[in-house]
């Protein structure tokens, strides 16, 4: 099945070079693959995967090993962001 992975801010550096300009890449993954399984090959440090959304819905850290993805899902990840 095919999903879209979007990595934002400093996480964009973990995408393949050709995908960095648009901060997204299309992936072929196994039906029902977990968020953790999809992110593992990218080598993202867990402390930097602060905000994770699937189709705009927040997925808490404790659910990322069990939340199964479906065809057409958009998985978006942001690092912690500070501001003032």
N, C-alpha and C positions, 0 to 999 in steps of 0.2 A: 504494500500500500504506500501511498505517497502523502507526506506531510510537509509543512513549511516550518523551518526553524529560523527564528529571529533572535539575534544576540545584540544587545544594546550597549552603548558607552564603551568602556574598556574591554568588554567581552567580545566585541567585534574582532579583535585581534586573534581570537581562537577559530574564526571561520577560515575556510580556504581563501587564499589571496583574491581569487576572482569574485568571491561573494562579499568581500568586505565593504565595497562601495555602497552596496544596497542593504547591508547588514542582514542579509537573509540568504538561505539556501534551501533548495528542495531536496528532500531525502526519501529514499525508498527504505522502509522499515517493515518488520514483521507485524502482521495484524495483532493489535493488542499490546504492542511493545510498551514498556513502562517509560516514564519520563527519564528516570535514572539511566535506563539502558540506552536510550537515544543520546543522552548527553555524555555518557562515559567515553566514547571515542574522541571527543573533543578536548578532553583533559582539563575541563573547567574546575578550578579549585572550589570545593563545596562552599567555603565561606563567601565566595563571590556570586553564588547563585541565590541571591537574596529574594528576588521577586520573580515567581514563575507563574505564568498564565497559560491556560489552554483555551483558545477561542475567547480570550478576554476574561476568563474566570480564574481567580487565584487558586493555586494548588499549594497547600501547606507542605513544608519540608517532610513531615512524617508520612505524607501520602504519595510522595514522588516515586517510591519503589513499587507501589501497587496501582497507581492510576494508569489504566491502559489507554493508549491513543487509538484513534480511528481515522479512517481514510479522510483526507482533506483537513485534518486538524492543523491549527496554527499554534505552535509552541513558542512562546516568547519569554526571554530571560533577561533580567536586569541585575546589575551588581548593586550593592548598597550605595546610596547617593546621599551626600551631605550638601547642605546648602544653608543659606542664611538670609 
